[in-house]
Amino acid sequence: MPDFRAAPEIHLARVANFRDMGGHETHDGRRLAPGRLLRSGHLGDATDADLAALEPYGLRRVFDFRTEKDIEHEGEDRLTSQAENVMLPMPDPAKGSDIRSLMENATVDDLDGIFGDGKAERMMIESAAGLVRERREPYSLFLKALARPDHVPALFHCSAGKDRAGWAGSVVLLALGVPEDQVIEQYLLSNRAGDELIARNSEKGNEFWHAALAPLVGVREEYIQSSFDAVQADWGDFDTYLQNGLGVTGEERAAICANLLE
């Protein structure tokens, strides 16, 4: 049975949800090489020490799925010496800018009315399907870029690194031939960052914040299952989605494998 041996963790002080995706094993026994593909939240607040920790990876490309509005709020990425930024903007399925404002300004009643009674979960489930159906162009460009040897090692991110970047990571792993259970395991690792955010707000006395916004801050298996279901409903299977939905050729898929697997 293929397994997942996670790459060693490094902690970045001001970059959320960072991890090396290396360690996933494919159906044919190959493994995603450590240091070839990284994921995180945005790099707008990266410290000099964070950049020094990233420098040994020799990043060639940093793929940014944020919109101009995201960048206005969070700042442009700070990059390591060899990295070039590639903008592949797509609106946040969780309407991140609106949620930020609510976290800072809303009352308990506001949060309950907007996100209570399962509304937040339903929104995230619908958004996860929307990433599959409505954001095909940026995901296609992302995969085609990973087929180029001069574009890796690479890091990809959105704002929090969990939704837009979550499906990006899932698509890459599935294209490499990683089993679905490992794809889900990788996706759910974003909850570590969500738990930290919830804990910080709980310490500040924002008790209702956890109950109302937890479905938006973290990820759940139902969300990625919604993405899988959208692939199945519209294309029948992942291979057809990859080829017809994203326009990734067999040659490009083989090149992605050659660039990322050991």
C-alpha positions as CSV (number, residue, x, y, z in Angstrom):
1,M,0.0,0.0,0.0
2,P,1.5,3.4,-1.0
3,D,2.3,5.6,2.0
4,F,3.1,9.1,3.0
5,R,6.4,9.9,4.7
6,A,6.1,13.6,5.4
7,A,9.2,15.7,4.8
8,P,10.8,17.2,8.0
9,E,9.0,20.3,9.2
10,I,10.5,23.7,9.4
11,H,8.8,26.6,11.2
12,L,8.5,30.0,9.5
13,A,7.7,32.8,11.9
14,R,5.4,34.9,9.6
15,V,4.4,32.5,6.8
16,A,1.4,30.4,7.7
17,N,0.6,26.8,6.7
18,F,4.1,26.2,5.2
19,R,5.1,22.6,4.3
20,D,7.2,20.6,2.0
21,M,4.9,18.2,0.0
22,G,7.7,15.7,-0.5
23,G,7.2,12.1,0.7
24,H,4.0,11.0,-1.0
25,E,4.3,7.7,-2.8
26,T,2.6,7.0,-6.1
27,H,0.7,3.9,-7.2
28,D,3.8,2.7,-9.1
29,G,6.1,3.1,-6.1
30,R,7.8,6.4,-7.0
31,R,7.9,9.2,-4.4
32,L,7.5,13.0,-4.5
33,A,11.0,14.2,-3.9
34,P,11.6,16.5,-0.9
35,G,12.2,20.1,-1.7
36,R,10.7,20.1,-5.1
37,L,7.2,21.4,-4.3
38,L,6.3,23.5,-1.4
39,R,3.0,25.1,-0.3
40,S,2.1,27.8,2.2
41,G,0.0,30.9,3.0
42,H,1.1,34.2,1.4
43,L,4.7,35.5,1.7
44,G,3.8,39.2,2.2
45,D,4.8,39.1,5.9
46,A,7.8,36.8,5.5
47,T,10.7,37.9,7.7
48,D,14.4,37.9,6.7
49,A,14.8,34.8,8.8
50,D,11.9,33.1,6.9
51,L,13.5,33.9,3.6
52,A,16.8,32.6,4.9
53,A,15.1,29.3,5.8
54,L,13.6,29.1,2.3
55,E,16.8,30.0,0.5
56,P,18.3,26.5,0.5
57,Y,15.4,25.1,-1.4
58,G,16.6,27.1,-4.5
59,L,13.1,28.1,-5.5
60,R,12.7,29.0,-9.1
61,R,9.0,30.0,-9.2
62,V,6.5,31.1,-6.6
63,F,2.9,30.7,-7.8
64,D,0.5,33.2,-6.2
65,F,-3.3,32.5,-6.6
66,R,-4.3,35.7,-4.8
67,T,-6.3,38.6,-6.3
68,E,-5.2,42.2,-6.4
69,K,-7.5,42.9,-3.5
70,D,-5.8,40.1,-1.5
71,I,-2.4,41.6,-2.2
72,E,-3.6,45.1,-1.2
73,H,-4.5,43.8,2.2
74,E,-1.6,41.3,2.7
75,G,1.2,42.8,0.7
76,E,3.2,41.5,-2.2
77,D,5.3,38.4,-1.7
78,R,8.8,38.6,-0.4
79,L,10.9,36.3,-2.5
80,T,14.1,34.3,-2.2
81,S,17.1,35.3,-4.4
82,Q,16.4,32.9,-7.4
83,A,12.6,32.9,-7.3
84,E,10.3,34.6,-9.8
85,N,6.7,35.3,-9.0
86,V,3.9,33.9,-11.2
87,M,0.5,35.5,-10.7
88,L,-2.4,33.1,-11.3
89,P,-5.2,35.1,-9.6
90,M,-8.6,33.6,-8.7
91,P,-11.2,34.9,-6.3
92,D,-11.1,33.2,-2.9
93,P,-14.0,30.7,-2.7
94,A,-14.5,31.7,0.9
95,K,-14.6,35.5,0.1
96,G,-11.6,36.0,2.3
97,S,-11.6,39.8,2.4
98,D,-15.2,39.8,3.6
99,I,-14.4,37.3,6.3
100,R,-11.4,39.3,7.5
101,S,-13.6,42.3,7.9
102,L,-16.2,40.3,9.9
103,M,-13.5,38.9,12.2
104,E,-12.4,42.4,13.1
105,N,-15.7,44.2,13.2
106,A,-18.8,41.9,13.4
107,T,-20.8,41.3,16.5
108,V,-21.8,37.8,17.7
109,D,-25.2,38.3,16.2
110,D,-23.7,39.2,12.8
111,L,-21.6,36.1,12.7
112,D,-24.5,33.9,13.8
113,G,-26.8,35.2,11.1
114,I,-24.3,34.9,8.3
115,F,-22.5,31.7,9.2
116,G,-24.6,29.9,11.8
117,D,-26.9,26.9,11.3
118,G,-24.6,25.2,8.8
119,K,-24.3,28.2,6.4
120,A,-20.5,28.3,6.6
121,E,-20.1,24.6,5.9
122,R,-22.5,24.8,2.9
123,M,-20.7,27.8,1.5
124,M,-17.3,25.9,1.7
125,I,-18.7,22.8,0.1
126,E,-20.2,24.8,-2.8
127,S,-16.9,26.7,-3.1
128,A,-14.8,23.6,-3.3
129,A,-16.9,22.4,-6.2
130,G,-16.6,25.9,-7.8
131,L,-12.8,25.6,-7.7
132,V,-13.1,22.6,-10.0
133,R,-15.6,24.0,-12.4
134,E,-14.9,27.7,-12.5
135,R,-11.1,28.0,-12.0
136,R,-9.8,25.7,-14.7
137,E,-7.6,28.2,-16.4
138,P,-5.3,29.1,-13.5
139,Y,-5.0,25.4,-12.5
140,S,-4.2,24.5,-16.0
141,L,-1.5,27.2,-16.3
142,F,-0.1,26.0,-12.9
143,L,0.3,22.4,-14.0
144,K,1.7,23.3,-17.4
145,A,4.3,25.4,-15.6
146,L,5.3,22.5,-13.4
147,A,6.0,20.5,-16.6
148,R,8.9,22.8,-17.3
149,P,12.1,21.8,-15.6
150,D,13.2,25.4,-15.2
151,H,10.1,26.1,-13.1
152,V,11.0,23.8,-10.2
153,P,11.6,23.7,-7.3
154,A,8.5,25.7,-6.8
155,L,6.2,27.0,-4.0
156,F,2.5,27.8,-4.5
157,H,0.1,29.6,-2.2
158,C,-3.0,31.7,-1.9
159,S,-3.8,33.8,1.2
160,A,-4.1,31.1,3.9
161,G,-2.8,28.2,1.7
162,K,-5.8,26.0,2.3
163,D,-8.6,26.4,-0.3
164,R,-7.3,27.7,-3.6
165,A,-3.9,26.2,-2.8
166,G,-5.6,23.1,-1.3
167,W,-7.1,22.1,-4.7
168,A,-3.8,23.0,-6.4
169,G,-1.9,20.6,-4.2
170,S,-4.6,17.9,-4.6
171,V,-4.5,18.2,-8.4
172,V,-0.7,17.9,-8.6
173,L,-0.7,14.8,-6.3
174,L,-3.5,13.1,-8.3
175,A,-1.6,13.9,-11.6
176,L,1.5,12.2,-10.2
177,G,-0.5,9.1,-9.3
178,V,-0.7,9.6,-5.6
179,P,-3.7,7.6,-4.0
180,E,-6.7,9.6,-3.0
181,D,-6.4,8.8,0.7
182,Q,-3.0,10.5,0.7
183,V,-4.4,13.5,-1.2
184,I,-7.0,13.9,1.6
185,E,-4.3,13.5,4.3
186,Q,-2.2,16.3,2.7
187,Y,-5.3,18.5,2.3
188,L,-6.3,18.1,6.0
189,L,-2.8,19.2,7.2
190,S,-4.0,22.8,6.8
191,N,-6.0,22.3,9.9
192,R,-2.8,22.7,12.0
193,A,-2.7,26.3,10.9
194,G,-6.4,26.8,11.4
195,D,-6.2,25.4,14.9
196,E,-3.4,27.9,15.8
197,L,-5.5,30.8,14.5
198,I,-8.5,29.6,16.5
199,A,-6.4,29.2,19.6
200,R,-5.0,32.8,19.3
201,N,-8.5,34.2,19.0
202,S,-9.8,32.1,21.9
203,E,-7.0,33.5,24.1
204,K,-8.2,37.0,23.3
205,G,-11.7,36.1,24.6
206,N,-13.4,35.7,21.2
207,E,-15.3,32.7,22.3
208,F,-18.0,32.7,19.7
209,W,-15.4,33.2,17.0
210,H,-14.5,29.5,17.1
211,A,-18.0,28.2,16.8
212,A,-19.1,30.5,13.9
213,L,-15.9,30.7,11.8
214,A,-14.2,27.4,12.4
215,P,-15.7,25.9,9.3
216,L,-14.1,28.7,7.3
217,V,-10.7,28.8,9.0
218,G,-10.0,25.1,8.7
219,V,-10.7,22.4,6.1
220,R,-12.9,19.4,6.2
221,E,-13.0,16.1,4.3
222,E,-16.5,17.1,3.1
223,Y,-14.9,20.0,1.2
224,I,-12.4,18.1,-0.8
225,Q,-15.0,15.4,-1.3
226,S,-17.1,18.1,-2.9
227,S,-14.3,18.8,-5.4
228,F,-13.9,15.1,-6.1
229,D,-17.7,14.8,-6.7
230,A,-17.6,17.8,-9.1
231,V,-14.8,16.1,-11.1
232,Q,-16.9,12.9,-11.2
233,A,-20.1,14.6,-12.2
234,D,-18.7,16.7,-15.0
235,W,-15.9,14.6,-16.4
236,G,-16.4,11.1,-15.1
237,D,-12.9,10.6,-13.7
238,F,-9.8,12.6,-12.8
239,D,-7.8,11.6,-16.0
240,T,-10.5,13.1,-18.2
241,Y,-10.7,16.2,-16.0
242,L,-7.0,16.6,-16.3
243,Q,-7.0,16.1,-20.1
244,N,-10.2,17.8,-21.2
245,G,-11.0,20.1,-18.3
246,L,-7.5,21.4,-17.7
247,G,-6.0,20.7,-21.1
248,V,-2.9,18.9,-19.7
249,T,-1.5,16.5,-22.3
250,G,0.0,13.1,-21.7
251,E,3.5,14.5,-22.5
252,E,3.0,17.4,-20.0
253,R,1.8,15.0,-17.3
254,A,4.9,12.8,-17.9
255,A,7.1,15.9,-17.6
256,I,5.5,16.9,-14.3
257,C,6.3,13.4,-13.0
258,A,9.8,13.6,-14.2
259,N,10.3,17.0,-12.6
260,L,8.8,16.1,-9.2
261,L,9.2,12.4,-8.5
262,E,12.4,10.6,-7.5
